[in-house]
Structures are given as C-alpha cells and as structure tokens.
Amino acid sequence: MPYWLVTPRIQAPAPGAGIARRELAWQGITPTIDVESADDYASKIVSEGGTIVIPKTSIPGVGELVTFKDTEGNVLAILEAAPANAFAGPPPAWCLAK
C-alpha cells in the first residue's frame, strides 16, 4: 500500500502524519495512540471486546501500527514508535493546552 510521511515546515520537533490511499469505506482520518508495546495493547484491545482491523504492520522509520475497532465501532490505531521516529517523544510546548 502506498504510504507517505508528512511533516510541517516548522521548527522541529513538529507533529507529523502519514497518508495512505483509501482502499476501504471506513478508512479516513484515524486517531492514533502512542503505546509502549503494540503487541501488549493489541492483546488488551481484543480481551476488552475490540477487534483488530489491520494486524501489526511495520512502517519503516515510523514504527509498528495496529488498526482496530473499539466496542462502539470506532476505528482507531495504536503505534509503537520506532527508535528513530522523528515524531516520537513529548509534544512541543506550542501544542500543549495550558
């Protein structure tokens, strides 16, 4: 599947995004949650009634991504960031709510 990384032209660290071609009706903007272990959280999701939509997928330079549906049918993703992921780490001060 074609996949592109997008970074804004502002001083690092900056939030980033990935864009992929839509292949299924449910695909669109997918809220993604940073986790320590994609495997551990995927297991927790299933044990709590969620379903895995796309199993763990390695995205070079980004990390391990798992897409799932929660018990209400919402599609979300979890991401175990790669060590070299430029987007990983705490958000910059300019995007934190005060």
LINPE-V830922 format. One record per residue. N is the residue number from 1. BURIAL is b if it has 9 or more other ideal C-beta (glycine too) atoms within 8 Angstrom, else e. Layout:
# LINPE-V830922
n->N burial->BURIAL
n->N burial->BURIAL
This chain:
# LINPE-V830922
n->1 burial->e
n->2 burial->e
n->3 burial->e
n->4 burial->e
n->5 burial->b
n->6 burial->e
n->7 burial->e
n->8 burial->e
n->9 burial->e
n->10 burial->e
n->11 burial->e
n->12 burial->e
n->13 burial->e
n->14 burial->b
n->15 burial->e
n->16 burial->b
n->17 burial->e
n->18 burial->b
n->19 burial->e
n->20 burial->b
n->21 burial->e
n->22 burial->e
n->23 burial->e
n->24 burial->e
n->25 burial->e
n->26 burial->e
n->27 burial->b
n->28 burial->e
n->29 burial->e
n->30 burial->b
n->31 burial->e
n->32 burial->b
n->33 burial->e
n->34 burial->e
n->35 burial->b
n->36 burial->e
n->37 burial->e
n->38 burial->b
n->39 burial->e
n->40 burial->b
n->41 burial->b
n->42 burial->b
n->43 burial->e
n->44 burial->e
n->45 burial->b
n->46 burial->b
n->47 burial->e
n->48 burial->e
n->49 burial->e
n->50 burial->b
n->51 burial->e
n->52 burial->b
n->53 burial->e
n->54 burial->e
n->55 burial->e
n->56 burial->b
n->57 burial->e
n->58 burial->e
n->59 burial->b
n->60 burial->e
n->61 burial->e
n->62 burial->b
n->63 burial->b
n->64 burial->b
n->65 burial->b
n->66 burial->b
n->67 burial->b
n->68 burial->b
n->69 burial->b
n->70 burial->b
n->71 burial->e
n->72 burial->e
n->73 burial->e
n->74 burial->e
n->75 burial->b
n->76 burial->b
n->77 burial->b
n->78 burial->b
n->79 burial->b
n->80 burial->b
n->81 burial->b
n->82 burial->b
n->83 burial->e
n->84 burial->e
n->85 burial->b
n->86 burial->b
n->87 burial->b
n->88 burial->b
n->89 burial->e
n->90 burial->e
n->91 burial->e
n->92 burial->e
n->93 burial->e
n->94 burial->e
n->95 burial->e
n->96 burial->e
n->97 burial->e
n->98 burial->e
